[in-house]
Amino acid sequence: MKPTEEQLKWFLEQCGFEHRYLNIWLFPDGTYGKVPDIDSLEFLGFMFKYAVPKWIESFPHGGGRQVAYRMFSPLFETLSKQDYQKDLFNLGKEFAIALFWAIYKGLGGKE
C-alpha cells in the first residue's frame, strides 16, 4: 500500500527534507530535486541513503546499528545466494515500500 501525500511529506520532513514548491524538495545535503516515486527501484536507494541512517540515529546508545544489522543481514544473505537479478526490479519495488512503512512507524508515524 502506498502512503498518502501527507504521510510521505511527514516522512520526508523527519528525514531532514524541506518542501519548497510543487514536487521540489530541499534535500538534507543542500541540493534541490524531486523525490523518486515510492514504487521505483530508485526509491530503494533513496531510502538507504536518507531514511535508514535517520532511523538508526533514533535509537538510544547506538542500538540502531545492531537492530539494522539484524534486520538487513538475512535479506542481503538471501540476495547473495539466489539468482535474484531477474526479479530484482520487482523485489526492489516491494522492498522499498515495505522499508518505507517500517521506518515510518519506527520514526513515530501514524497510520
N, C-alpha and C positions, 0 to 999 in steps of 0.2 A: 504494500500500500504506500503510495506516495504521500509525503506530507503536504499540508496546506501551505499557501504562501506565507501565512502568519507564522506557522511552525518553522518553516525554512528561514524566515527573516530572524526570528528569535535565536535559532541555532547559529546562524552566521554571526550575529552580534555577540553571542557568547564566545565565539572563536576569534574575536577581535576585528571583525569586519564592520565597516560603516557604510550604510546605504546612502548613495548620493542622489541619483535620479534614475527614473525608469528601471532598467535592469543593470545599471552600473554600480559597482561597489568599490570602496577603497579597501584594498587588501591589507593585512597586518604588516606586510613588508613595504608599504608606502606606494605600491603601484595601483593603478585603476584597471578594472576589467569586469567581464561578465563571469558569473559562476557557471560551471558546466551543468548541463541537465542532469538531474539526480539519477536517472536510469541510463547513464552512459558510463563506459569504461573509464573515461577521463575523470569522472566524479570520484571513482575509487582512489585514484592517485591524489586527487584534491583532498580527500578525507585523510589519507595518511600524511599529507604534508601539513595540513592545518588543524584538523579536528582531533586526531589521535593524540598529538602532543599536548593539546589543551586539556583533553580528558585525563591524560596521565598526570598532569600538573594538579588536577583537582583532588588527588588522593593525598592524605597527610603522610608525612615522613617518608616520602619516596615509594610508598606502597603501590603506586600505579604501574611502575615498571614491572613488578612481579605479576600483577594482575594481567597486564598486557602480554607479557611473555607466556603466561599460562593460557590466555585466550587465543593468541595467534599462532603459537607453536604447532598445535595439531593441524591447523589449516595449511601452513607452509610445508609441513611434513607430508601431508596428503598430496599437495600440489607437486611436490618434488618427486613423488613416487609414481604418479599417473601421467599418462599421455593426455595432458589437460589442454593442449594448445587448440584442439578442435573446438572445445567448449569454453575456452577462456572468456570469450566475449560475453556469452550468456551468464557464466558464473560470476564474472566481474560486475555485471549489472545487478544481479541478485544480491551479491555480497555488499555492494555499495549501499543499497537501500537498507539491508539488514544492519550494517555497520552504522548508518545514519541513526536508525531508531535506538540502537544500543547506546550510542554516545549521547543522543538527545535525552534519553531517560537518565543516563548517568550524570549529565550536567544539570538535571532538575527540571527538564521539560515536562509539560503537562500534555495529556492526550486531548 
